[in-house]
């Protein structure tokens, strides 16, 4: 399997970019969008001057638990910039969603509870709410993280979207919202509660 097939098999259709979209990002945004690939992993990320966005992380099932994911994250942390990523809300029927959250919590990520993120999938035409996790070496506030997410959305997710999908994603202001009073529990607290039970 090539790198795209691995990602496509692992990630839900509503979270996947088309192969053409990703190849064009690698080619035309090669100074920002990167692929780190090995026999057992694929990491797609965007590095901006003031932050990093992890688009996809895949570690093959046979190599999980060997510290590969941790090494990839630690390598990004050495760049000393905030690291942002999108994650599905916890789904108790999908054991992978809990494993992913445990992994990011252990790696020191926080849940941006003030940031709402709900994008309609062009593949399924269904709303796809996600949560934002971030790691910051200088303890930046969620409002700063929100501004960085907006930039990423406009520069990466919606890059030439009409050309690849025949229609455009929603405007950034419809997808991302910032509200300090947003009624959102810390996504990691549900894991902690499950551990206590």
C-alpha positions as CSV (number, residue, x, y, z in Angstrom):
1,X,0.0,0.0,0.0
2,X,1.2,3.5,-0.7
3,X,1.1,6.4,1.8
4,X,-2.3,7.6,0.5
5,X,-3.9,4.2,0.6
6,X,-2.8,3.7,4.2
7,X,-4.4,7.0,5.3
8,X,-7.5,6.4,3.2
9,X,-8.0,3.0,4.8
10,X,-7.5,4.3,8.4
11,X,-9.3,7.7,8.4
12,X,-13.1,8.2,7.9
13,X,-14.2,9.4,4.5
14,X,-15.4,12.7,5.9
15,X,-11.9,13.5,7.2
16,X,-10.0,12.6,4.1
17,X,-8.6,15.0,1.5
18,X,-8.5,13.6,-2.0
19,X,-5.1,12.2,-3.2
20,X,-5.0,15.0,-5.8
21,X,-5.5,17.7,-3.2
22,X,-2.7,16.3,-1.0
23,X,-0.3,15.9,-3.9
24,X,-0.9,19.5,-5.0
25,X,-0.4,20.7,-1.4
26,X,2.9,18.8,-1.3
27,X,4.0,20.3,-4.6
28,X,2.6,23.8,-4.6
29,X,2.8,24.4,-0.8
30,X,6.0,22.4,-0.4
31,X,7.5,25.1,1.8
32,X,4.6,24.6,4.3
33,X,3.0,21.1,3.7
34,X,5.1,18.1,4.4
35,X,5.0,14.3,4.4
36,X,7.1,12.2,6.8
37,X,6.9,8.6,5.8
38,X,8.5,5.3,7.0
39,X,7.7,1.6,6.6
40,X,5.3,1.8,9.5
41,X,4.0,5.4,9.6
42,X,2.7,8.4,7.6
43,X,2.7,11.9,9.1
44,X,1.2,14.8,7.1
45,X,1.7,18.2,8.6
46,X,1.8,21.9,7.8
47,X,4.5,24.0,9.3
48,X,3.8,27.8,9.5
49,X,6.2,30.4,10.9
50,X,4.4,30.4,14.3
51,X,2.8,27.0,14.5
52,X,2.5,23.4,13.2
53,X,-0.7,21.7,12.2
54,X,-0.9,17.9,12.2
55,X,-3.1,16.9,9.3
56,X,-2.8,13.1,9.6
57,X,-0.9,10.6,11.7
58,X,-0.9,6.9,10.8
59,X,1.0,4.2,12.5
60,X,0.5,0.6,11.2
61,X,-1.4,-1.7,13.5
62,X,1.6,-4.1,13.7
63,X,3.9,-1.3,14.9
64,X,1.6,0.3,17.5
65,X,2.9,0.4,21.0
66,X,6.6,0.7,19.8
67,X,6.8,4.5,20.4
68,X,6.7,5.5,16.7
69,X,3.9,8.0,17.3
70,X,5.7,9.4,20.3
71,X,8.9,9.9,18.3
72,X,7.1,11.7,15.6
73,X,5.4,14.1,18.0
74,X,8.7,14.7,19.9
75,X,10.4,15.5,16.7
76,X,7.8,18.2,16.0
77,X,8.1,19.6,19.5
78,X,11.8,20.3,19.0
79,X,10.7,23.1,16.6
80,X,9.4,24.9,19.7
81,X,6.1,26.0,18.1
82,X,2.5,25.3,19.2
83,X,1.2,22.1,17.6
84,X,-2.5,21.9,16.6
85,X,-4.6,19.0,15.5
86,X,-8.3,18.0,15.0
87,X,-9.7,15.0,16.8
88,X,-13.1,13.3,16.7
89,X,-15.2,13.6,19.9
90,X,-14.8,10.5,22.1
91,X,-16.8,7.5,20.7
92,X,-17.1,4.7,23.1
93,X,-17.9,2.3,20.3
94,X,-14.6,3.2,18.5
95,X,-11.7,2.0,20.8
96,X,-9.3,3.9,18.5
97,X,-10.8,7.3,19.4
98,X,-10.1,6.6,23.1
99,X,-6.5,5.3,22.3
100,X,-5.8,8.5,20.3
101,X,-7.0,10.7,23.1
102,X,-4.9,8.8,25.7
103,X,-1.9,9.2,23.4
104,X,-2.3,13.0,23.0
105,X,-3.0,13.5,26.7
106,X,0.2,11.6,27.6
107,X,2.1,13.8,25.0
108,X,1.0,16.9,26.9
109,X,-1.8,18.2,24.6
110,X,-4.7,20.3,25.9
111,X,-8.2,20.5,24.7
112,X,-9.2,23.9,23.3
113,X,-12.6,24.0,24.9
114,X,-13.4,27.5,23.7
115,X,-13.1,26.6,20.0
116,X,-16.0,25.2,18.1
117,X,-15.2,23.4,14.9
118,X,-17.9,22.0,12.7
119,X,-17.2,21.4,9.0
120,X,-19.6,19.9,6.4
121,X,-18.0,17.1,4.6
122,X,-17.9,17.5,0.8
123,X,-17.8,13.7,0.5
124,X,-20.9,12.9,2.6
125,X,-22.6,16.4,2.9
126,X,-22.9,15.7,6.6
127,X,-21.7,18.0,9.4
128,X,-18.5,16.7,11.0
129,X,-17.9,18.2,14.4
130,X,-14.3,17.9,15.6
131,X,-12.4,19.1,18.7
132,X,-9.1,21.0,18.6
133,X,-6.2,19.8,20.7
134,X,-3.0,21.8,21.1
135,X,0.4,21.6,22.7
136,X,2.2,24.9,23.3
137,X,5.8,25.5,24.6
138,X,4.9,29.0,25.7
139,X,1.4,28.4,27.1
140,X,-0.5,30.4,24.5
141,X,-4.1,31.1,25.1
142,X,-7.0,29.5,23.2
143,X,-7.7,32.7,21.4
144,X,-4.3,32.6,19.8
145,X,-4.8,28.9,18.9
146,X,-8.1,29.9,17.3
147,X,-6.4,32.5,15.0
148,X,-3.9,29.9,14.0
149,X,-6.6,27.3,13.2
150,X,-8.4,29.9,11.0
151,X,-5.2,30.5,9.0
152,X,-4.6,26.7,8.6
153,X,-8.2,26.2,7.4
154,X,-7.9,28.8,4.7
155,X,-4.3,27.9,3.6
156,X,-4.6,24.1,3.7
157,X,-8.1,22.6,4.0
158,X,-9.7,24.9,1.5
159,X,-6.8,25.2,-0.9
160,X,-8.2,24.9,-4.4
161,X,-11.1,23.0,-2.9
162,X,-13.5,23.8,-5.8
163,X,-11.0,22.5,-8.3
164,X,-10.6,19.2,-6.5
165,X,-14.2,18.6,-5.3
166,X,-16.4,20.6,-7.6
167,X,-17.6,22.7,-4.8
168,X,-16.2,24.8,-1.9
169,X,-16.0,24.1,1.8
170,X,-17.9,26.6,4.0
171,X,-16.3,30.0,4.8
172,X,-13.9,29.8,7.8
173,X,-16.3,31.9,10.0
174,X,-19.1,29.3,9.5
175,X,-16.8,26.5,10.5
176,X,-14.7,27.8,13.4
177,X,-16.0,29.8,16.4
178,X,-14.5,31.1,19.5
179,X,-16.5,31.4,22.7
180,X,-14.9,31.5,26.2
181,X,-18.3,30.4,27.6
182,X,-18.8,27.5,25.1
183,X,-20.4,24.6,26.9
184,X,-17.8,22.0,26.3
185,X,-16.4,19.5,28.7
186,X,-12.7,18.8,28.6
187,X,-12.4,15.9,26.1
188,X,-9.8,14.3,28.3
189,X,-12.0,14.3,31.4
190,X,-14.2,11.5,30.0
191,X,-11.1,9.4,29.7
192,X,-10.1,10.1,33.3
193,X,-13.6,9.1,34.5
194,X,-13.4,5.9,32.5
195,X,-10.0,5.1,34.1
196,X,-11.5,5.6,37.6
197,X,-14.5,3.4,36.9
